[in-house]
Structure formats: C-alpha cells, structure tokens
Amino acid sequence: MSAPGYPPRPASRPIGVAILAILVILIGVLIVIAGIGFLANSGFIGPAGLPTFGLAGSIVGAVLLIVGLIWIGVGLGLWHLRSWAWWLAIIVMILSLVGGFPSPTIVLPLIILIYLVLVRQHFH
C-alpha cells in the first residue's frame, strides 16, 4: 500500500515469471529473425536457376514475422504482469498440450501451465 499522493507500488514479479517472460521474448526475437531470413531469401535464385523459396517463402516469412512479434508482445506483457498476457500464455500452453498429447513433449507446457496457474494472483 502506498501513501496518499504517491503512485501505487508495483506488483512483485515472481522470478519464474521473469525467467518465462525473458525466454518468451528471446524466442520471439529468434522467430522474427527466421521470418526476416525467409523474406530476404525468397527472391534468390538457387542451383539450377530455381528460386530458393519463392512465394511460399515470402508467405512463411511474413507469418513467422507476425508470430514472432506476437511472442515478443506476450513476453513484454508477462514481464509487466498483464492479465491478457497470462490468458494468452495459458491458451498457448493448452494448445501445446492438446497438439502434443501422446508425446513426452507435453511435459514442459504442462509444467509452465501449472506454474502460471499458481502465480495467477500476481497478474492484473
């Protein structure tokens, strides 16, 4: 609680949320770089005179660029403890669980999902 006339104290950010936010931002940056790479290489002519990626590469590059920017936005939202970022992270983890169900790859999304539920009270 802050004194009258002073701004409210910022909510405490759990270390796990900080780590998760940084990782999400870094993944977003890598996805943006991949998208730029696809876009930059779409017009190059490869061996045998064929375009390396062509129109498909441009589409993939544009999609990766948009997805990467969304990941960066979610990471920033998690860093600032925004509830919309919490909901979006929950949705992504549930989709990851459903999409990878019979595989052991669901362990990490499951751990992140459980952790996000446990720290829900920190998001506003």
N, C-alpha and C positions, 0 to 999 in steps of 0.2 A: 504494500500500500504506500502511495506517495503522499507527501504533504500537499496541502492546498497551494495552487499556483505553480506546482511543478508537474512536468509530464509524468505519465504513469511509467513505472519501472517495466523494462522489457521482460517478457516471459523467459523463464530459464529454458535453455535448449539442451536436451539430453545429448550426451556425447555420441550415442548411437545415431541420433537423428542428424547430427553434424556430419558424421562419417558417411551416412547414407546420402545426404544432400551433396557432399563433395563428389562421391562416386557417381551419382546420377549426372551431375554437371560434367564430369570428365567423360563419361560415356556419351553424353550429348555432343561434346566437342569432337570426339572421335567419329561419331556418326556424321556430323557436319563436314568434317574433313573427307570422309569417304564419299559423301554426296558431291562435294566440290571436285574430288578426283574423277568421279563418273562423268560429271558435267564437262570437265576440262578435257577428258579423253574421248568424248563422244564423236568428235569430228576428225580424229586422227585416222589416217589410212594405215592399216597394218600390212602384214605379209599377204601376198597375192592380190594386193590392191583392194582388199575389203575393209570397210570401216570397222574399227575395233569394237565399238559399242553401238553407234548409230542412234536411232530414235529411241530404242529400248534403253540405252544407256542414259540418254537425256531424261527419260521418264523416271528411271530408277534413281538417278542423281537428284532430281527435283524432290522425289518422295523422301529420300534419305535426308536431304537438307531440311525439309519441313519437320520430319520426325526428330531429327537432332535438335532443332530449335525448340520443339516441344519438350524434349528431355531436359534441356538447359533451363527452360522456364519452370518445369516441375522441380528441378533441383533448387532453384532460387526460391521457389515457394516453400519447399521443405525447410530450407535454411531460415526463412523468415516465419516459420511455423504457421503457414496459411492453411486453413481447413480445406480449401479447394485442392491444394496440392496433396493433402493427406488422402482425400477421396480419390483423386486420380491415381495415386500410388496404390491404394487398396484395389481399385478396379484392375490395374495392370497386373498386380500380383495374383488376383483371382483368375484372370485370363491366362496367365502363365501356368497356373496350377491346372486349369482345365485343358490347356493346349499340350501340356507335357505329362498328362496323368500317368500313363503306365511306365514312365521312365524315372530313373533316380534324379533327373534334373529338377524335379519339383521340390527338392529339399530346400534349396536356397530361397525360392519365392515363398515357401511355407514359413521359414524362419523369419523372413522380412515381414510377412503378413502378420504373424503372431506378435512380433515386436511393435509394429505400427499400431495394432490394437491396444497393446499395453501402454503406449505413450500417447494415446489419443487426447488425453486431458491437456496436453501442452499446446495443442493447435487451436487457433482462434480464427 
